[in-house]
Amino acid sequence: MSFGGFGSAAVTPAASRAAADYDVPPDVPDSIQDIAWSPTANVLAAGSWDNHVRCWEVQQQGANFQAVARAQFAHKGPVLCTAFSGDGSTVFSGSCDKTAMMWQLGGNSQGQQIAQHDQPIRSIQHIAQANCVVTGSWDKTVKYWDTRSPQPQATVQLSDRVYALDVSYPLMVVATADKQIHCFDLKKPSQIYAVIVSCLIYISHLIIVLSAKL
């Protein structure tokens, strides 16, 4: 695969921040929309508005850090979300091109399309316990996908466009543009078991589940 200007370089300290903060090399020509860390290694994936997903391995030698380019993948539209598989071997991404892709690190740079929506895909997560991928879209749906099939396992209609989604099995929470937070028990993934109205003034663009005990 070709990296072009996307390569390895020292991670330099950010001048205006604390000495312990470091910048990954500024090789991305447009805004970064989303980042994800591998659960098994110091590998960072970033999706950006130049239609690409880029992955770096962050290495440390003493007090110095090195960001080593691992992979670069292309969508046909801006990339809005990224996620890793539980074993860290696979990167998933969703895009304004209305598709979600699956990329094997160190494998085929063409990737595999695993999902399709009617509008851009804003959120994506891998659910290892269910062996599936979940996507949330501006078409006001959440869909569950077996990566071996082009058709969704299930589709759930929501009240508005999806802006954020997170999973801590068996709990999944989805934030929509109408400031509602939809809660799912993934043992019954097609059913919304609770809806919370956010007290925030603006749309929630990020939501994180810290723990789940249903």
Contacts in CASP RR format, 6 or more apart in sequence:
PFRMAT RR
TARGET T0000
AUTHOR 0000-0000-0000
METHOD contacts of the structure
MODEL  1
MSFGGFGSAAVTPAASRAAADYDVPPDVPDSIQDIAWSPTANVLAAGSWD
NHVRCWEVQQQGANFQAVARAQFAHKGPVLCTAFSGDGSTVFSGSCDKTA
MMWQLGGNSQGQQIAQHDQPIRSIQHIAQANCVVTGSWDKTVKYWDTRSP
QPQATVQLSDRVYALDVSYPLMVVATADKQIHCFDLKKPSQIYAVIVSCL
IYISHLIIVLSAKL
1 71 0 8 1.000
1 72 0 8 1.000
1 109 0 8 1.000
2 72 0 8 1.000
3 69 0 8 1.000
3 72 0 8 1.000
5 27 0 8 1.000
6 27 0 8 1.000
6 28 0 8 1.000
6 54 0 8 1.000
6 69 0 8 1.000
6 72 0 8 1.000
7 25 0 8 1.000
7 27 0 8 1.000
7 68 0 8 1.000
7 69 0 8 1.000
8 25 0 8 1.000
8 66 0 8 1.000
8 67 0 8 1.000
8 68 0 8 1.000
8 69 0 8 1.000
9 25 0 8 1.000
9 27 0 8 1.000
9 66 0 8 1.000
9 67 0 8 1.000
10 25 0 8 1.000
10 64 0 8 1.000
10 65 0 8 1.000
10 66 0 8 1.000
10 67 0 8 1.000
11 22 0 8 1.000
11 23 0 8 1.000
11 24 0 8 1.000
11 25 0 8 1.000
11 58 0 8 1.000
11 65 0 8 1.000
11 66 0 8 1.000
11 67 0 8 1.000
12 22 0 8 1.000
12 23 0 8 1.000
12 25 0 8 1.000
13 19 0 8 1.000
13 21 0 8 1.000
13 22 0 8 1.000
13 23 0 8 1.000
14 21 0 8 1.000
14 22 0 8 1.000
14 23 0 8 1.000
22 65 0 8 1.000
24 44 0 8 1.000
24 46 0 8 1.000
24 56 0 8 1.000
24 58 0 8 1.000
24 67 0 8 1.000
25 67 0 8 1.000
27 54 0 8 1.000
28 46 0 8 1.000
28 48 0 8 1.000
28 50 0 8 1.000
28 52 0 8 1.000
28 54 0 8 1.000
29 50 0 8 1.000
30 48 0 8 1.000
30 49 0 8 1.000
30 50 0 8 1.000
30 78 0 8 1.000
31 48 0 8 1.000
31 49 0 8 1.000
32 46 0 8 1.000
32 47 0 8 1.000
32 48 0 8 1.000
32 49 0 8 1.000
33 47 0 8 1.000
33 48 0 8 1.000
33 49 0 8 1.000
33 78 0 8 1.000
33 79 0 8 1.000
33 80 0 8 1.000
33 81 0 8 1.000
34 46 0 8 1.000
34 47 0 8 1.000
34 79 0 8 1.000
34 80 0 8 1.000
34 81 0 8 1.000
34 82 0 8 1.000
35 44 0 8 1.000
35 45 0 8 1.000
35 46 0 8 1.000
35 47 0 8 1.000
35 82 0 8 1.000
36 44 0 8 1.000
36 45 0 8 1.000
36 82 0 8 1.000
36 83 0 8 1.000
36 84 0 8 1.000
36 91 0 8 1.000
37 43 0 8 1.000
37 44 0 8 1.000
37 45 0 8 1.000
37 84 0 8 1.000
38 44 0 8 1.000
38 45 0 8 1.000
38 84 0 8 1.000
38 88 0 8 1.000
39 84 0 8 1.000
39 86 0 8 1.000
39 87 0 8 1.000
39 88 0 8 1.000
40 86 0 8 1.000
40 87 0 8 1.000
40 88 0 8 1.000
41 57 0 8 1.000
41 88 0 8 1.000
42 57 0 8 1.000
42 58 0 8 1.000
42 59 0 8 1.000
42 60 0 8 1.000
43 55 0 8 1.000
43 56 0 8 1.000
43 57 0 8 1.000
43 58 0 8 1.000
43 70 0 8 1.000
43 84 0 8 1.000
43 88 0 8 1.000
43 105 0 8 1.000
44 55 0 8 1.000
44 56 0 8 1.000
44 57 0 8 1.000
44 58 0 8 1.000
44 67 0 8 1.000
45 53 0 8 1.000
45 54 0 8 1.000
45 55 0 8 1.000
45 82 0 8 1.000
45 84 0 8 1.000
45 91 0 8 1.000
45 93 0 8 1.000
46 53 0 8 1.000
46 54 0 8 1.000
46 55 0 8 1.000
46 56 0 8 1.000
46 82 0 8 1.000
47 53 0 8 1.000
47 54 0 8 1.000
47 79 0 8 1.000
47 80 0 8 1.000
47 81 0 8 1.000
47 82 0 8 1.000
47 93 0 8 1.000
48 54 0 8 1.000
48 78 0 8 1.000
48 79 0 8 1.000
49 78 0 8 1.000
49 79 0 8 1.000
50 78 0 8 1.000
51 74 0 8 1.000
51 75 0 8 1.000
51 76 0 8 1.000
51 77 0 8 1.000
51 78 0 8 1.000
51 79 0 8 1.000
51 95 0 8 1.000
52 72 0 8 1.000
52 73 0 8 1.000
52 74 0 8 1.000
52 75 0 8 1.000
52 79 0 8 1.000
53 71 0 8 1.000
53 72 0 8 1.000
53 73 0 8 1.000
53 74 0 8 1.000
53 75 0 8 1.000
53 79 0 8 1.000
53 82 0 8 1.000
53 91 0 8 1.000
53 93 0 8 1.000
53 103 0 8 1.000
54 69 0 8 1.000
54 71 0 8 1.000
54 72 0 8 1.000
54 73 0 8 1.000
55 69 0 8 1.000
55 70 0 8 1.000
55 71 0 8 1.000
55 72 0 8 1.000
55 91 0 8 1.000
55 105 0 8 1.000
56 67 0 8 1.000
56 68 0 8 1.000
56 69 0 8 1.000
56 70 0 8 1.000
57 67 0 8 1.000
57 68 0 8 1.000
57 70 0 8 1.000
58 65 0 8 1.000
58 66 0 8 1.000
58 67 0 8 1.000
58 68 0 8 1.000
59 65 0 8 1.000
59 66 0 8 1.000
59 67 0 8 1.000
59 68 0 8 1.000
60 66 0 8 1.000
70 105 0 8 1.000
70 106 0 8 1.000
71 91 0 8 1.000
71 103 0 8 1.000
71 105 0 8 1.000
71 106 0 8 1.000
71 109 0 8 1.000
72 109 0 8 1.000
73 91 0 8 1.000
73 93 0 8 1.000
73 101 0 8 1.000
73 103 0 8 1.000
73 109 0 8 1.000
73 111 0 8 1.000
75 93 0 8 1.000
75 94 0 8 1.000
75 95 0 8 1.000
75 96 0 8 1.000
75 97 0 8 1.000
75 99 0 8 1.000
75 101 0 8 1.000
76 95 0 8 1.000
76 97 0 8 1.000
76 99 0 8 1.000
77 95 0 8 1.000
77 96 0 8 1.000
77 97 0 8 1.000
78 95 0 8 1.000
78 96 0 8 1.000
79 93 0 8 1.000
79 94 0 8 1.000
79 95 0 8 1.000
79 96 0 8 1.000
80 94 0 8 1.000
80 95 0 8 1.000
80 96 0 8 1.000
80 120 0 8 1.000
80 121 0 8 1.000
80 122 0 8 1.000
80 123 0 8 1.000
81 93 0 8 1.000
81 94 0 8 1.000
81 121 0 8 1.000
81 122 0 8 1.000
81 123 0 8 1.000
81 124 0 8 1.000
82 91 0 8 1.000
82 92 0 8 1.000
82 93 0 8 1.000
82 94 0 8 1.000
82 124 0 8 1.000
83 91 0 8 1.000
83 92 0 8 1.000
83 93 0 8 1.000
83 124 0 8 1.000
83 125 0 8 1.000
83 126 0 8 1.000
83 133 0 8 1.000
84 90 0 8 1.000
84 91 0 8 1.000
84 92 0 8 1.000
84 126 0 8 1.000
85 91 0 8 1.000
85 92 0 8 1.000
85 126 0 8 1.000
85 128 0 8 1.000
86 126 0 8 1.000
86 128 0 8 1.000
88 105 0 8 1.000
89 104 0 8 1.000
89 105 0 8 1.000
90 102 0 8 1.000
90 103 0 8 1.000
90 104 0 8 1.000
90 105 0 8 1.000
90 126 0 8 1.000
91 102 0 8 1.000
91 103 0 8 1.000
91 105 0 8 1.000
92 100 0 8 1.000
92 101 0 8 1.000
92 102 0 8 1.000
92 103 0 8 1.000
92 114 0 8 1.000
92 124 0 8 1.000
92 125 0 8 1.000
92 126 0 8 1.000
92 133 0 8 1.000
93 100 0 8 1.000
93 101 0 8 1.000
93 103 0 8 1.000
93 124 0 8 1.000
94 100 0 8 1.000
94 101 0 8 1.000
94 115 0 8 1.000
94 120 0 8 1.000
94 121 0 8 1.000
94 122 0 8 1.000
94 124 0 8 1.000
94 135 0 8 1.000
95 101 0 8 1.000
95 120 0 8 1.000
95 121 0 8 1.000
96 120 0 8 1.000
97 120 0 8 1.000
98 116 0 8 1.000
98 117 0 8 1.000
98 118 0 8 1.000
98 119 0 8 1.000
98 120 0 8 1.000
98 121 0 8 1.000
98 137 0 8 1.000
99 113 0 8 1.000
99 115 0 8 1.000
99 116 0 8 1.000
99 117 0 8 1.000
99 121 0 8 1.000
100 113 0 8 1.000
100 114 0 8 1.000
100 115 0 8 1.000
100 116 0 8 1.000
100 121 0 8 1.000
100 124 0 8 1.000
100 133 0 8 1.000
100 135 0 8 1.000
100 145 0 8 1.000
101 111 0 8 1.000
101 112 0 8 1.000
101 113 0 8 1.000
101 114 0 8 1.000
102 111 0 8 1.000
102 112 0 8 1.000
102 113 0 8 1.000
102 114 0 8 1.000
102 133 0 8 1.000
102 147 0 8 1.000
103 109 0 8 1.000
103 111 0 8 1.000
103 112 0 8 1.000
104 111 0 8 1.000
112 147 0 8 1.000
113 150 0 8 1.000
114 133 0 8 1.000
114 145 0 8 1.000
114 147 0 8 1.000
115 121 0 8 1.000
115 124 0 8 1.000
115 133 0 8 1.000
115 135 0 8 1.000
115 143 0 8 1.000
115 145 0 8 1.000
115 152 0 8 1.000
116 150 0 8 1.000
117 135 0 8 1.000
117 136 0 8 1.000
117 137 0 8 1.000
117 138 0 8 1.000
117 139 0 8 1.000
117 141 0 8 1.000
117 143 0 8 1.000
118 137 0 8 1.000
118 139 0 8 1.000
119 137 0 8 1.000
119 138 0 8 1.000
119 139 0 8 1.000
119 161 0 8 1.000
120 137 0 8 1.000
120 138 0 8 1.000
121 135 0 8 1.000
121 136 0 8 1.000
121 137 0 8 1.000
122 136 0 8 1.000
122 137 0 8 1.000
122 138 0 8 1.000
122 161 0 8 1.000
122 162 0 8 1.000
122 163 0 8 1.000
122 164 0 8 1.000
122 165 0 8 1.000
123 135 0 8 1.000
123 136 0 8 1.000
123 162 0 8 1.000
123 163 0 8 1.000
123 164 0 8 1.000
123 165 0 8 1.000
123 174 0 8 1.000
124 133 0 8 1.000
124 134 0 8 1.000
124 135 0 8 1.000
124 136 0 8 1.000
124 165 0 8 1.000
125 133 0 8 1.000
125 134 0 8 1.000
125 165 0 8 1.000
125 166 0 8 1.000
125 167 0 8 1.000
125 172 0 8 1.000
126 132 0 8 1.000
126 133 0 8 1.000
127 133 0 8 1.000
127 134 0 8 1.000
127 144 0 8 1.000
127 167 0 8 1.000
127 169 0 8 1.000
127 172 0 8 1.000
127 186 0 8 1.000
128 169 0 8 1.000
129 169 0 8 1.000
129 170 0 8 1.000
129 186 0 8 1.000
130 144 0 8 1.000
130 169 0 8 1.000
130 186 0 8 1.000
130 189 0 8 1.000
131 146 0 8 1.000
132 144 0 8 1.000
132 145 0 8 1.000
132 146 0 8 1.000
132 147 0 8 1.000
132 153 0 8 1.000
133 144 0 8 1.000
133 145 0 8 1.000
133 147 0 8 1.000
134 142 0 8 1.000
134 143 0 8 1.000
134 144 0 8 1.000
134 145 0 8 1.000
134 165 0 8 1.000
134 167 0 8 1.000
134 172 0 8 1.000
135 142 0 8 1.000
135 143 0 8 1.000
135 145 0 8 1.000
136 142 0 8 1.000
136 143 0 8 1.000
136 162 0 8 1.000
136 165 0 8 1.000
136 174 0 8 1.000
137 143 0 8 1.000
137 161 0 8 1.000
137 162 0 8 1.000
138 161 0 8 1.000
138 162 0 8 1.000
139 161 0 8 1.000
140 157 0 8 1.000
140 158 0 8 1.000
140 159 0 8 1.000
140 160 0 8 1.000
140 161 0 8 1.000
140 162 0 8 1.000
140 176 0 8 1.000
141 155 0 8 1.000
141 156 0 8 1.000
141 157 0 8 1.000
141 158 0 8 1.000
141 162 0 8 1.000
142 155 0 8 1.000
142 156 0 8 1.000
142 158 0 8 1.000
142 162 0 8 1.000
142 165 0 8 1.000
142 174 0 8 1.000
142 184 0 8 1.000
143 152 0 8 1.000
143 153 0 8 1.000
143 154 0 8 1.000
143 155 0 8 1.000
143 156 0 8 1.000
144 152 0 8 1.000
144 153 0 8 1.000
144 154 0 8 1.000
144 155 0 8 1.000
144 189 0 8 1.000
145 152 0 8 1.000
145 153 0 8 1.000
146 153 0 8 1.000
154 189 0 8 1.000
154 190 0 8 1.000
156 184 0 8 1.000
156 189 0 8 1.000
156 190 0 8 1.000
156 192 0 8 1.000
158 174 0 8 1.000
158 176 0 8 1.000
158 182 0 8 1.000
158 192 0 8 1.000
159 176 0 8 1.000
159 178 0 8 1.000
159 180 0 8 1.000
159 182 0 8 1.000
159 195 0 8 1.000
160 176 0 8 1.000
160 177 0 8 1.000
160 178 0 8 1.000
160 180 0 8 1.000
161 176 0 8 1.000
161 177 0 8 1.000
162 174 0 8 1.000
162 175 0 8 1.000
162 176 0 8 1.000
162 177 0 8 1.000
163 175 0 8 1.000
163 176 0 8 1.000
163 177 0 8 1.000
163 203 0 8 1.000
163 204 0 8 1.000
163 205 0 8 1.000
164 174 0 8 1.000
164 175 0 8 1.000
164 204 0 8 1.000
164 205 0 8 1.000
164 206 0 8 1.000
164 207 0 8 1.000
165 172 0 8 1.000
165 173 0 8 1.000
165 174 0 8 1.000
165 175 0 8 1.000
165 207 0 8 1.000
166 172 0 8 1.000
166 173 0 8 1.000
166 207 0 8 1.000
166 208 0 8 1.000
166 209 0 8 1.000
167 186 0 8 1.000
167 209 0 8 1.000
168 209 0 8 1.000
168 210 0 8 1.000
168 211 0 8 1.000
168 212 0 8 1.000
169 186 0 8 1.000
169 212 0 8 1.000
170 185 0 8 1.000
170 186 0 8 1.000
170 187 0 8 1.000
170 212 0 8 1.000
170 214 0 8 1.000
171 183 0 8 1.000
171 184 0 8 1.000
171 185 0 8 1.000
171 186 0 8 1.000
171 209 0 8 1.000
171 212 0 8 1.000
171 214 0 8 1.000
172 183 0 8 1.000
172 184 0 8 1.000
172 186 0 8 1.000
172 189 0 8 1.000
172 209 0 8 1.000
173 181 0 8 1.000
173 182 0 8 1.000
173 183 0 8 1.000
173 184 0 8 1.000
173 207 0 8 1.000
173 209 0 8 1.000
174 181 0 8 1.000
174 182 0 8 1.000
174 184 0 8 1.000
174 207 0 8 1.000
175 181 0 8 1.000
175 182 0 8 1.000
175 198 0 8 1.000
175 203 0 8 1.000
175 204 0 8 1.000
175 205 0 8 1.000
175 207 0 8 1.000
176 182 0 8 1.000
177 203 0 8 1.000
179 197 0 8 1.000
179 198 0 8 1.000
179 200 0 8 1.000
179 203 0 8 1.000
179 204 0 8 1.000
180 195 0 8 1.000
180 196 0 8 1.000
180 197 0 8 1.000
180 198 0 8 1.000
181 195 0 8 1.000
181 196 0 8 1.000
181 197 0 8 1.000
181 198 0 8 1.000
181 204 0 8 1.000
181 207 0 8 1.000
182 192 0 8 1.000
182 194 0 8 1.000
182 195 0 8 1.000
183 192 0 8 1.000
183 193 0 8 1.000
183 194 0 8 1.000
183 195 0 8 1.000
183 196 0 8 1.000
184 191 0 8 1.000
184 192 0 8 1.000
184 193 0 8 1.000
185 191 0 8 1.000
185 193 0 8 1.000
185 214 0 8 1.000
187 214 0 8 1.000
198 204 0 8 1.000
END
